[in-house]
Amino acid sequence: MSSDLQRIGGIAALIEAALYVTGFAMFLTVLDPAGYVGHAKKVAFLADNQVALFIANLLIYVVFGVVLVVLVLALHARLKNEAPAIMR
């Protein structure tokens, strides 16, 4: 059971890294309103890209948070025997 949890924790860490990179890539490419000058044009840009913004926020906040729970559980299981003072 413990080795399965460690494996799942490792996969969760890799998923976290991929989500982090994907989120930054989306905000630097698809969701970059650099060419839009003025508040009204930026708001119009965000309204036009509402689906992309929703997907980006879903990935970097909701999915990241769910996967983070798995990673924390795996780290806790690993550290509770090796460093019990820290795990209190």
C-alpha positions as CSV (number, residue, x, y, z in Angstrom):
1,M,0.0,0.0,0.0
2,S,2.8,2.4,0.9
3,S,4.7,1.9,-2.3
4,D,1.5,2.4,-4.3
5,L,0.9,5.6,-2.5
6,Q,4.4,6.7,-3.1
7,R,4.1,5.9,-6.8
8,I,0.8,7.9,-7.0
9,G,2.5,10.7,-5.1
10,G,5.3,10.8,-7.7
11,I,2.8,10.9,-10.5
12,A,0.9,13.6,-8.7
13,A,4.1,15.7,-8.5
14,L,4.7,15.3,-12.2
15,I,1.1,16.3,-12.9
16,E,1.5,19.4,-10.7
17,A,4.6,20.4,-12.6
18,A,2.8,19.9,-16.0
19,L,-0.2,21.9,-14.8
20,Y,2.0,24.8,-13.5
21,V,3.9,25.0,-16.9
22,T,0.6,24.7,-18.8
23,G,-1.0,27.5,-16.8
24,F,2.0,29.8,-17.3
25,A,2.1,29.0,-21.0
26,M,-1.6,29.8,-21.4
27,F,-1.3,33.1,-19.6
28,L,1.8,34.1,-21.6
29,T,0.4,33.2,-25.0
30,V,-3.3,32.7,-25.3
31,L,-4.4,35.0,-22.5
32,D,-1.9,37.8,-23.0
33,P,-3.7,41.1,-23.7
34,A,-0.4,43.0,-24.4
35,G,-1.6,44.4,-27.8
36,Y,-4.8,45.8,-26.3
37,V,-4.5,49.4,-25.0
38,G,-7.1,50.7,-22.6
39,H,-9.3,49.1,-20.0
40,A,-12.3,48.7,-22.3
41,K,-10.3,46.8,-24.9
42,K,-8.7,44.6,-22.2
43,V,-12.2,43.7,-20.8
44,A,-13.4,43.0,-24.4
45,F,-10.4,40.7,-24.8
46,L,-11.2,38.8,-21.7
47,A,-14.8,38.6,-22.7
48,D,-13.8,37.2,-26.1
49,N,-11.5,34.6,-24.4
50,Q,-13.8,33.7,-21.6
51,V,-13.6,29.9,-22.3
52,A,-9.8,29.9,-22.3
53,L,-9.7,31.9,-19.1
54,F,-12.1,29.5,-17.5
55,I,-10.0,26.5,-18.6
56,A,-6.8,28.1,-17.4
57,N,-8.3,29.0,-14.0
58,L,-9.8,25.5,-13.7
59,L,-6.4,23.9,-14.4
60,I,-4.2,26.0,-12.2
61,Y,-6.6,26.3,-9.2
62,V,-9.1,23.4,-9.0
63,V,-7.2,20.5,-10.7
64,F,-4.0,21.6,-9.1
65,G,-5.6,21.7,-5.7
66,V,-7.1,18.2,-6.0
67,V,-3.8,16.7,-7.2
68,L,-2.0,18.6,-4.4
69,V,-4.1,16.7,-1.8
70,V,-2.8,13.4,-3.2
71,L,0.7,14.7,-3.2
72,V,0.5,15.9,0.5
73,L,-1.0,12.5,1.6
74,A,1.9,10.7,-0.1
75,L,4.5,13.0,1.5
76,H,2.9,12.6,4.9
77,A,2.9,8.8,4.6
78,R,6.5,8.9,3.6
79,L,7.7,11.4,6.3
80,K,5.7,10.2,9.3
81,N,8.0,7.2,9.9
82,E,11.3,8.9,8.9
83,A,10.7,12.3,10.5
84,P,8.0,12.0,13.2
85,A,8.9,15.2,15.0
86,I,8.2,17.2,11.8
87,M,4.9,15.4,11.2
88,R,3.3,16.4,14.5
